[in-house]
Amino acid sequence: MEEKKVFILTGDWQDFKDRNVLRFFGTSDEKETVEILINNVKPVFFIDRYVSPSDLPQNSIIKPVDLKSFDGKPVDAIYFNTQKELVAAAQYLHSRNIATYESDIDPIKRYLMERFINVQASVEGEPVLKNGWIRFVNPILKPTSITPDLLVASIDIETRENNELLSIAIYLTGKEREKKIVFMIGENHKDEIDLPDGKAGYIKFYNSEKELLLNFIKWFKEEDPDIIIGWHVIGFDLMFLERKCSQLDLQFDLGRGRGRVSLRKRKGGGFFAFIPGRIVIDGPAALRTSFYSFEDYKLETVAQELLGTGKLISPLKNKIAEIERLFIEDKKKLAEYNLNDAILVTNIFEKAGLIDLSIKRAHISGLLMDQLGMMTAAFDHFYLPRLHRAGFAAPNIKDLKTSEHAAGGHVIDPKPGIYDDVVVLDFKSLYPSIIRTFKIDPLSRLFSEVDPINTPVGFKFSSANHFLPDFISELMERRNAAIKEKDKYLSQAIKILMNSFYGVMGSYGCRFYHPQLPTAITGTGQWLLLGSKDFLERLGYQVLYGDTDSLFIKLKEGEGDKANIAGEKLAAELNQFWKEKLLRDFGVESYLEIEYEKFYKKFTISFVRKGEVGAKKRYAGMLWKDGVNQFEFVGMEFVRSDWTKLAKEFQMELYERVFTNKEINNWIRSVVDKVYKGEYDDKLVYKKRLRKDIDDYTKNIPPQVRAAKMLSKSSNIVYYIITKHGPVPIELLPRDIDYKHYIEKQLKPVADSILTLLGESFDSIVNSTQLNIFDDM
């Protein structure tokens, strides 16, 4: 017997010879590839105990268990040899209106969750060497701890407009290895040459696409990376290579062991890849889920912002034409360009910690790395095995009785104006803290009459029977320790998981959904926000705005000079108020924590457009931070990716001028003058995303679609300029720019959002006579 610590990368299953076979691939603490096969565990679900034997499927194996359904009925387990048999049996029973429980759970997920394995497993058994890696058959798996060293392959391809493959570049890093290689089409070349400029790596040339792909796949499987990364690597690179292999009658066999590579577009947008034994992580998607924000997610944009360097072909050049020229005239330079993109992606991943964050999220949630967005599955992973040990079986998701969604977070009506000295107080992890304080939990709802706790909105939960509040307490302790140890990836992974609990319990995709759970959380949150406002107003403060877990408070005269002290004092008083009130009125210990977050020397809330009330989730302020003024915009044009650079820069300077009492009117007139003179033409580009295929737009044709239709080939993001003849994509070098459009639709709305608070308007500053003069320019 031998024992190894293994970080599990992927899991899949198949029915083989009348058995359900589970297969896991991972990497060991000794950097070996490990395959785990399990064929001695039968698929299972649960049925009501008193179902008539004549109603049961043939060859079913029934075993009594000490479990019951949520409505208190005893249940038994029913086992099958294969997953196919299980699915057929569930369908048969449902057709006869016989309830099943947990018949919709994937066998891979059930196997791991019931053993409390969060992707880190101690594997004990008899290893054999198979296919170049270590294989265990039916070993014993237990939870353990392992931080893996993963081999990462960054992939980038270059193609022609006619979909001809030109080259594939791979930058391989990890496990104390580094390799650079470019596979390229090239007749009459040596089989292998070094890359230019002394770069470590080489180019391998092949006479045909088929020969190139065969050798790329062979090399890839021999090097055996754990992770594949790239820029739109699923939707472009891998899908292109898969289609090309299909055209050439080749197997697109990038996985470990036998198993089909699955690449697909998700219904809600984005792409998903399953490659046996390997994880695929796409750069833009990973950055978005890690809360990074950029003007756009082009590789050039992100590389310049994060790394201070970019692609080797200037963005000002026609990329397609330049790649064609290099392929004909200078293949070594094309290989260098191709490889540089792969290296940029690796450096971005390292700079942003994207792989480290994915590993920590897998550790915390129990989800495999290719499933990290499946938060309802993460809830199942934590909750189901504990629920079983408490004596319950859960319903199938599709059998839930759904009702209206719970209301969202409360918003205190904003008070439009320009203010001095505003502090922001914030409820730290509000919804997790409410869950923890009032023991809101699926199990505690079932036991609501056992040592009940009342919530402010009337629902009861058990103070003695629950799992989630204690788990949140554990996570909060681990997060505080991670912050103290400056482990930002663990801290962020915990935050993502904790903040998902409310959304999961309020989702129809969660088997534990019940309307009382999300309603108790959001209702209590609203009650806390309004109660905090009342408390502050009794102290003589003006609450300008409040949103879900934040309060914007105007300090009293003279407190702005020591705003940090005033803000900390208010937070402490609110914490004490809630501690005493919750203990007195509800008999609970408060886990709420209000923090002083920031101080605005100047703060403004705009009116809604063409309205007389304040605009929600739309404000700006001048922060005083580290002795420097910093400007912050929320919900405004400056932070929206679909507004032009002209509007954003105009808004930034306008608000700065207002906040610092600089001259405004002549400056606005000068900006308008420069627009009409064409001095800002490079700042007039719109960027819009196509939410569906161009041909699917039939009734309303928005400007971005009209522009996209002019291109023979376009991506899902369109860059265009409004001309006097309508929208034109920038690739067609638009002329006759409609400057009046930009004045009326970009500058005027931005200006009036703050000028109205000063008793001014854009039109009164830039009078109609001046605009008419410029119309003919």
N, C-alpha and C positions, 0 to 999 in steps of 0.2 A: 504494500500500500504506500502511496505517495501523496503528499498534500502540496497544493500550490495555491497562491493567492492570484485571483484572476479578476481583471476589470472587464465586464461583459460589454461588448460593443453592439452586437445584433442578436436577435432571436427570431427563428421562424419554425414552422411546423409543417408536417405532411403526414398523410395516412399512407402507411407502407406495410404490405403483408398483414393486413387486419390489425394493425397497431397504429396508434397515434405517436409519432416520433417528434420530439422536440429537439431543436438544434440551436446551440449557442456558439458564437465565436467571441473570443476575447484575447487580451494580451496579459501575460503573467508578470509578476514582480521581477522575473528574470528576463523580461523582454521577449518571451517566446509567444508565438501564436498558438492559441489553445482552442480546440474544438470539443464541445461537450454534447453528447448524444444521450437523450433520455427516452426510453421506450417502455418503461415499466410503470407509468402513471396513466390512469384511465381518465378520460374526460368525464365531467360530472355536472349535473345541475340538481335542483331540488323540486319536489312536487308535494302537494298536500297529502298528508298521511292516509286519509281515508278515501283516496281514489280507488274505484273498483278495479280489481285485477283485469277484468275484461276490457277496460279502457286503456290499459297500458300497452306500449309497443312490444312486439315479440322480442325475445332474447334480451330484455332489459334486466339489469341487476339492481335490485332494490336493497338498500341497507338503512336501518333505522339510525337516526342521529338526534341529538338533543338540541334541536333548533326549532324555531317557530317563525312564522311570517310576521310582518308588521301589524297585522290585525289579530295576532295571537293564536293562529291555527298551527298545530304541530306539522312539521314537514319531515320527509325522508329524502335521502340522497338516491339518485338514480345514475348508475355508471354505464359507460359504453366503451367499446374497444377502440372506436375511431371517432374523430370529430365529425365525419360525415354522418355517422349513425346518430350522433347527438343532435345535429341540426335537423335531420329527418324526423327524429322523435319529437323534438320541440314543435316543429311544424304540424305534425300529426296531432299532438295534444291540443295545440291552439285551435286547430280546425274543429275540435270537439269541445271547445270552450273550457278546457281544463288548464288551470294556471300553472305556469312553471316559474321558477325563481333562479336568477343568475344563469339562464341558458344562453345569454348573449356575451359571456365573458371569454375573451381569447385565451386559449390554453397556455400560451407563453406567459401572459400577464398573471394568470392564476397561479402558475407554478412559482413564480418569483415572489408574489405578494404573500402567499401562504407560508413562505419560509423567511419572510421579513428581509429579503435580499434587495438591497438598493444598489444594483449594478456591480457591487463588490462582493465576491464570493470566495470562500475557502472551499476548494475542490479536492476531495479525498477519494482516491480510487487507484486503479491500475492503469497507468498511462502507456500508450503505444505510439510509436512514430508512424504517421500516416500522411501522405501527400505533402511532406515537408513541414508538418506541424505536429503538435502533441494532441492526441485524442484520448478522451475519457468516455467510457460507456457506462451509464447508470452510476456515476459517483455520488457521494454524499455532498450536498451543497449546504453551506452555512454562511450567515452574514460575517463579514470581516471588514477590514479597512485597507485600501490600497490606492495610492496615487500613481496613475499609469504614466509611463513614458511612451508617447505615441509617435509612430512614423507617419509623417504628413506629406502627401503629394499634392502640390499646387499645379493645376493643369490649365493650359490656355491653348486654343487652336487658332489658326489663321485660315481663311477661306477666300475663294473668289466669289464674285457676284453670281456666277453660274452654279454655285454650290459645289465647286471643286475643292477638295481638301488640299491645302498647301503644306501645312506643318502642324506638329503637336509639340509643345514645350512642356517639360515637367521639371519642377524644382522640388527635390526630395530632402526633407529635414527631419531630425529626431533620432532617438536611439543611437546617439553619437555618430550619426551619418549625415552626409551632405552630398547630393549629386545634382548635376545640371545636364540636361540632355534635350536636344531638339531632333525630332524625326521629321524629315523634309523630303518633298518630291524634288528630284534633281537628276536628270540624265547627264551622262558624261562627267560625273563627279567621282572623286574618291569615295569609298564607302564610309569613311569617317574622317572628319577634320576638326581641329580645335576651334573653339569660338574666338572671335577677334578680341583685340585689346587686352590680351592676357587673362581673360575671364576663365575661371576653372570650369570646364565642361566641354562638350563636344557636340557636333552635328553628325547625324547619320542620314545618308541619302538613299532613296529608293526610286525605282523607275516607275512605280505605279501606286495608286491609292491602296490597292489590295495588299501589295507587299508591305507598304508602310504600316497599315493597320495590323497585319499579322504580327509584325515584329514589335510594334508598340504594345499589343496585348500580351505577347510573350514576355517582354521586358517587365511590364507592369506586374504580372503575376509572380515573376521571379523575385522582384524587389519587395512585393507583399506589403504595401502601405496599409495602415489602419484607417487613415482619414484621407478623404479627397476634398480639396478646397478649390475655389475659383470664383470668378466674377460672372454671375448669371450662369454658373457652371452646369446647373441641371437644365434650365430652359434653353440654353444655347449649346454649350460645348458637348455635354453628354448626349443630349437628344440628337444633335447633328451626327455625332459618331455612331449612335445607334441606327439612325436612318441610313447612314452610309454603309454600315456593315450589312444591313438588310438588303440594300441595293446590290451589294457585291457578293451576297450569299455567304456571309461570314457570321459566326456566332459572336455576339457582343458580350464576351465572357470575361468580365472584370471582377467577378466575385471570387470568394474563397469556397472551394468545393462546388458541388453541383447545386444549381439554384438559379432561377430566372432573375435577371436584372429588371426592375420595375421602375420606370420613369413616367410620371404623369403630371398633368396640370390640375391643381386643386380647383374645386367649384368656386370657392370664394376668392380665388386669385392665388398666385404663387405656384410653386412646383414642389413635388415630393419625389424622393429617390429612395429605393431600397436596393442595395447591393449586398448580397450575403457576405458577412464578415467585415464590411467596411462602412464607415459613416461618411456621408456627403454633407458638407456645410457650405452654403452659398453666402458670399460676402455681404451683399446688400441686405439680404433677409436677416442675417445674423446681427448686423449693425442696428437694424431697426428694432429688433427684439431686445437689444442691449441698451436701448434708449439713446443711441447716437442720432444726431440730426445734422443733415447737410443740405446745402442749397439744392443739390441733386446727388444721385448716387452713381454717377459715372465714375469709373476707376480713376480717371485723371483728377476729378474734383476731390475725391476722398483722399487720394495719395498726396496731393498738394497740401491739403489741410492737416492731415495726420503726420505725414512724413517730410513735408517740405520738398518733395521731388515728384516727378511724374513720368508719363510715358515718353518713349523715345521719338515718336512721331508727334509733331506739334499739333494741338487741337485746331489750329488755324488752317492746317492743310486738309485736303480731301483725303481722308484715311484710306478709302477703298482704292483710289487711284495711286496713292503712294505705296501701298502694299503690293499692288500689281507691278509698279515700276521696280521695286526692290526685288521682287521674285524674278523678274527678267534680268535685271542688271547687277544685283548685289545680294545674293542669297545669304551670305554671311551676315550682312546687316539686318536682313529680315529675321534671321534666326535670333540675332541679338535682341531685336525689338520684341519678338514673340516671347523669348525667355524672360526679358525684363518685366513684362506684364505678370508672368507667373511669380517672379520674385517680389514685385510690388504687393501682390495679394498676400504672400506669406508675411511680409513685413507689416502690412496692415493688421492681419490677424494677431501677430505678436504684440503690436503696439496697443491694440484695443483689448487684448486678452480674451479673444472670442472663444478659443478652444478651452482655455482655463475656466471660463465662465460656464461653458457647456458641461464640462466635467463636474463642476461644483453643483450645477443644477441637477444633473443626473444623480449625484450623491444624495442630495437633499430630498428630491422628489421620488426617487425610485424608478423614474422613467428611463428607458434607453435613450441614447443621444439622438436618435432619429425620430423621437416621439416627444420632444420637450415642450411642444406647444399644446399637447393634449392634457389640459389641466383637469378635466373631469376624470381622465384615467389616473392622474396623480392622486386625486381624492380617493378613488376606488382603491388604489395601491395601499394608501395609508389606512383607510377606514374599514374595508371589508374583512380582513383577517381579525381585526379587533372586534368587529360586530359579531362574527361567528363565535368568538370566545365568550361574548356576552349572551349568546343563545339565540341569535336571529339570522335569518337568511334574507337577502335583499331582493326587491322586485327587479324585473327586467325594465330597461329604460322605456321601451315602447308601451309598457303596461301602466305607466304613470297616469294619474288623473291630473291634468294640468289646469291652471286657472290663470288669471291675469298676472303679469309680472309685477313685482314690487315697485313702488315709486323710487326714483333715484334720490341722490343727496339733495338736501334742501338748499335753496339759494335765498339769502336775505336781499331784498330789493336794493340795488345799488343807488346811491345818491350822486347824481352827476355834479361835477364841479372840479375845480383845481384846488388842491389842498396842500398845506405845509404840515410836516411832521406827522407821518402816519406809520404806525407799527403793525406788523402782521403776527398774529398768534396762530399756532397750528396744532391740531390734535395729532399727535404722533401715532401712526398706524391705527386710525380711528376704528375701522370696522373690526380688525382683529382684537382690539382692546375691548370693544363692546361684547364680542363673542366670549372673551375671557371673563369679563366682569359678570355677565348675566347667564353664563353657561349655556349659550345658544349652540345647539348641536342636534343632529338627527336622533341620536339615542335619548338625549335628555328630553326631547319632545315626547317620545313614547312613554317616558317615565315622569311626565310633568306633574303628576299628583304625589310623587315621592319627594318629600322635602322640597316643595315648590319654591321657585323664585319668580316673582312677578316682574315683568318688564314695564317700562313707562307706557307702552302701547297696549298692555293688557294680556299679552300672551305669557304662558307659564313654561318654565323649564326646570328640570330636576337639578338640584345642587349636588346630588350624589352620583348620578349615572351619566357620564359623558366621557368623550375622548378628545374632542377637538380643543377645548379650552386648555387642557394640560399640554397638548402638543404645541399650541401657540406659545405657552409659557416657556417650553423647552427651546423653541425656535428663537424666541426673543433673547433668551440667555445666550444662545449660540451666536446670535447676530451681534450682541453687545461685545462678546469676546472677540468676534471677527473684526469688529471696528477697532477695538483696543489693539489687536495684533496687526492692524492695517491690511487685513485680507479682504480687499474690496470685492473680489469675485465671489467669495463665500457670502459676504454681507449682502451683495446684490441678489444672489441666488435665493437666499432665505427671504428677502423682501418680495421677490417675484412670487414665490410659493405662498407666503402668508396673505398677500393681497389678492390672491386668486380665490380664496375660500368663499368669500361672499358671492362673487360672480358665479362660482360653480354651484353653490346651493340654490341660487336663484335661476339656474339654467334648466330648460326642459331636457337638456342632454345629460343631466345628472340623475342617477337612479335614486338619490336621496332627496330630490326636490320635494319641497312642501311649501306652500305659500307663506306659512307662518314663519319659516326660517328667514328668508330675505326681508320680509315685512318687519319682523321684530328688529332686525339690524338697522335698516334704513330709517324706520320710524323712531328708534331710539337715537339715531344720529341727528335727525331733525330736532328732536326734543332737546338734545344737548346743545345744539347750535343756538336755538332760540333762547334756551335757559342761560347760556353764556352771554348772549346779547343783553338780556334783561339785567343780569348781574352787573355787567359793565356800565350800563346806562344808569343804574342805581348809584354807581360810584361817580357819576357825572361825566362819563366819556361818551363820545359820539361814535357809533358803529356805522361806518360808511358802506360796508359791504360784507357779505359772508357767503361762502360757497362750500358746502359739504363738511369740510374739516378745517376751514381757515376763516379768520376774522380780521378785518381791516379796521383799525381803530385810530381816530385822530387824537393825538395827545393834547393835554391841556397846555395852556399858555406857559411857556418857560420850560416845559419838560423836554422839548426837542434838543436842548443843549446836552442833556444826559439821557438820550433816547434808549440806549442799551439798558441802563439801570431801570428806567421806567418800564420797558418791555418785559424784563425779567421779573420785576415786581408784580406786574399784572398777571403773568403766567403763574407765578407762585400762588397768588390770591385765588385765581380760578381753580387751580389744582386742589387747594385746601377746601374751597367751597364745595366742589363735587365730592371730595372724599367724605366730608361730613354729611352732605345731603343724601348720597346714595346709601351710606350706612344707616342713617336715620329713617329714611323713607322706604328702603327696599331690603335692608339687612345684608347688603353685599359689600365686599371690599372693592374699592375702585381701582382698576388697573389703567384708568385713563391717564394720559400724560400730555398736558398742554405745554408747548414749547414757544419761546420767543424766537421767531424765525428771522425777521429782517426789519430794516428801518428805511422808509422813503423820506428824503428831505422834501421832495415834491411828488405829488401823486394826483392822477386825474382819472376820472370815470366819464366816458362820453355818453351822450344820448343815443338811443337807437336811431338809425337813420330814418328821417321823416317822422320822428316820434318825440314824445315829451317825457319819456321815462328813461331811466338809466339802462345801458346795455349790459347784459349779463356776460360774464366770462370775457370781458373786453376792457382792459385798463392798461395804463402805462405809469411808470414812475422813475424817479431819479434816486437811485440807491446811494447811500454814503457808505462806502466799503473800503477799508484799509486806507483811509485818507484820500480816496479818489471818487469822483462822481462816475457812476455807471448807470446806463439806461436800460430799462427792462420793458418789453412789450409783451402783453398776453392777449391772444385772440385778435390781434391787429394785423394790418397788411404786412408789417415788417417781418412777421414770423410765418407768413403764408407763402408756400412755395409757388403758388400760381399767380402771384402778383409780380409785376416787372421790377427790375432793379431800380429803375427810375423812381417808382412809388416808394420803395423801401428806403432808398437814400434820402428822398425828399421828406419822408415821415421822420426819420431819425434826426435830421438837422432841424426841421420845424419844431419838434418837441423840445429839442435841446435849447433852441432859441427862446421858446416860451418859458421853459423851466429856469433859464438863467437870465431872463429879462433882456434879451438882445432884440435888435430891430427886426421886424418881420415883413412889413408891407413891401418895401423896396426889394427885399431879397426874393419874395415870392414872384414879383413882377420880372425879376431878372431870370429866374428859373424858367418861367413861361417863355420869355424872349429867346432863351437858349434852346428850348425845345423846338420852337418854330424855325430856328436857324440851323437845325440839324446837329447841334453840338452834343446831343445825348442819344444819337441814333443807336449806339451800341448798348444802350440801357433799356430798349423798348421791347425786348423779346419776351413773349409769353411762353411759359412751359406748362403744358397740361397733359395729364395722363388719360389715355383711352381706357375706359372701364370695361369695354367689350370690343369685339371685332368690328372693324369699320362697316362691314356689310349689315351688321345688326342694328345700326342707326338708320331708322326708316322715317320716323315722323319728324322729330326735332333734330336738326343737324347742327350741333354746336360748332363754333369757329375752329376748334382743334381738329374736328373730324373733316371739315371742309379743307383745311390745310393738309391733313394727312392724305386725303384722296388725290392730291396733286403729285404725290410721290409714288414711284413705282415700287418702292420697298421702304417700309417704315417700322420703327419700333413702337412699343406701347406708350412712349412719351414723345410728344410733338412739340417742337420749338417753332414759333411763328411770329410774324409781325402783322399788325393791322395796316393795310394800305387803303387807298381810296377805292380800290376794287375788291376789298375784302381781305380775309386772312391769307397769308402766303408763307409757306415754310421757309426757314432761313436758308435751307439748301439751295433754293431757287433765287437767292440774292434779291429779295424784294425791294422795289423802289416805289416812288409816289406814296410815301408814308402818310397816313392820316393823322397828322399831328393834333388836330382838334379832338379826335377820339381820345388820345392820351391825356390831353388837358382835362377833358370832361369826365372820363371814366377812371383815370388813375390819380391825377393830382387833386382834383376838386374834392372827391370823397375823403381823401386823406386829410386835406386841409380843414374841411368843414367839421370833421370830428372833434377838433379842438378849438377852432375859431369861434364856433357858436358859444362856447363857454366864456369867450372874451367879448361877446357882443358884436363879433365881426362875421364876415362871410367871404368865401373865396371870390364870388362874383363882385362884391363891393370893392375888393382890392384890385382884382384884374377886371376892369370894367368891360362891358360888352363892345364898346367902340374899338378898344385895342384888339379884342379877339377878332372882330370883323375885318380889321386891317390885315391881320396875319392870315386870314382864311385863304386869301388868294396867293400866298407865297408858295 
